[in-house]
């Protein structure tokens, strides 16, 4: 998970220093940030699904 968060941090960083809100590339920057956030959200959703499946299996194994 850490490499993905680091990647998102790299995507966001230019907006903290190099870009102003009147920059010509602001639309591209916003699109890139949204794409990075979507990728991270998908990863988190998949991790949550796996966690739920492991929890269910753990409950089944503990019952028997």
C-alpha positions as CSV (number, residue, x, y, z in Angstrom):
1,X,0.0,0.0,0.0
2,X,2.8,2.4,0.8
3,X,4.2,2.5,-2.7
4,X,0.8,3.5,-4.0
5,X,0.4,6.3,-1.5
6,X,3.9,7.5,-2.3
7,X,2.9,7.5,-6.0
8,X,-0.2,9.6,-5.2
9,X,2.0,12.0,-3.2
10,X,4.2,12.4,-6.2
11,X,1.2,13.1,-8.4
12,X,-0.1,15.8,-5.9
13,X,3.2,17.5,-5.2
14,X,3.4,19.7,-8.3
15,X,0.1,21.3,-7.2
16,X,1.7,22.3,-3.9
17,X,4.6,24.3,-5.5
18,X,4.9,24.4,-9.3
19,X,1.3,25.2,-10.3
20,X,-0.8,28.2,-9.6
21,X,-4.6,28.2,-10.1
22,X,-4.1,30.1,-13.3
23,X,-1.5,27.7,-14.8
24,X,-2.3,26.5,-18.3
25,X,-1.9,22.8,-17.2
26,X,-4.3,22.9,-14.3
27,X,-6.9,20.8,-16.0
28,X,-4.3,18.1,-16.8
29,X,-3.1,18.3,-13.2
30,X,-6.6,17.9,-11.8
31,X,-7.3,15.0,-14.2
32,X,-4.1,13.2,-13.2
33,X,-4.9,13.6,-9.5
34,X,-8.4,12.3,-9.9
35,X,-7.0,9.3,-11.9
36,X,-4.4,8.6,-9.1
37,X,-7.2,8.8,-6.5
38,X,-9.3,6.4,-8.5
39,X,-6.5,3.9,-8.6
40,X,-5.9,4.1,-4.9
41,X,-9.6,3.8,-4.2
42,X,-9.8,0.7,-6.3
43,X,-6.8,-0.8,-4.4
44,X,-8.5,0.0,-1.1
45,X,-11.8,-1.5,-2.2
46,X,-10.0,-4.7,-3.2
47,X,-8.1,-4.9,0.1
48,X,-11.4,-4.4,2.0
49,X,-13.0,-7.2,0.0
50,X,-10.1,-9.5,0.8
51,X,-10.2,-8.6,4.4
52,X,-13.9,-9.4,4.5
53,X,-13.4,-12.7,2.9
54,X,-10.6,-13.6,5.3
55,X,-12.8,-12.6,8.2
56,X,-15.6,-14.8,6.9
57,X,-13.3,-17.7,6.5
58,X,-11.9,-17.2,10.0
59,X,-15.4,-17.3,11.4
60,X,-16.2,-20.5,9.6
61,X,-12.9,-22.1,10.7
62,X,-13.5,-21.1,14.3
63,X,-17.0,-22.6,14.3
64,X,-15.8,-26.0,13.4
